Amino acid sequence: MRSKTGLDFVNSNQHCMRNNCTIIFVYNEVGNAFSIVSGYVHKMISSKTYHCNLCKITHHNFGMRNEWKSFINKLPFKFGFLNKDQFGEKYKNFITSFPVILVKKNNELHLLASSNEIDACTSTGDLKKLLLSKLSLMVHQLQKERYFIFCMQIHFLQNIL
């Protein structure tokens, strides 16, 4: 479903609603008709020189690869997809190279996987491993932040008693 923000939100299971993080996949593509058709032809003729490794790994010429779709649908996060032109319109002040995977948390963007990391992946399996390792680090960091806040609250309560 296309949202008003230009993001395609795919995952809306109950676990996603418990956290306020959204994973945003940004492709090194422009979303106009000419780019879509030329990209389709380019992938068919010479996929090795295709300029968006995220596209190449996650999609074939007829849509999203089943292995990837199944994987991301199991993640306990909301997620969305943008082309680089859509991203540039929505997030004018965020400078990055493409493709990129970001996390939006409390209306702030954070880098999850850089274009260099994505470009180093050669298969869907590699990208899944990269994403899982990055998400694991992110979850660990969130737990540390929550623990710190909890400790500060306890400290505050001890001081007023």
Buried (B, 14 or more C-beta within 10 A) or exposed (E): EEEEEBBEBBBEEEEBEEEEBBBBBBBBBBEEEEBEEEBEEBBEEEEEEBEBBBBBBBBBEEEBBEEBBEBBEEBBBBBBBBBBBBBBEBBEEBEBEBBBBBBBBEEEBEEBBBBEBBBEBEEBEBBBEBBEEBBEEBBEEEEEEEEEEEEEEEEEEEEEE
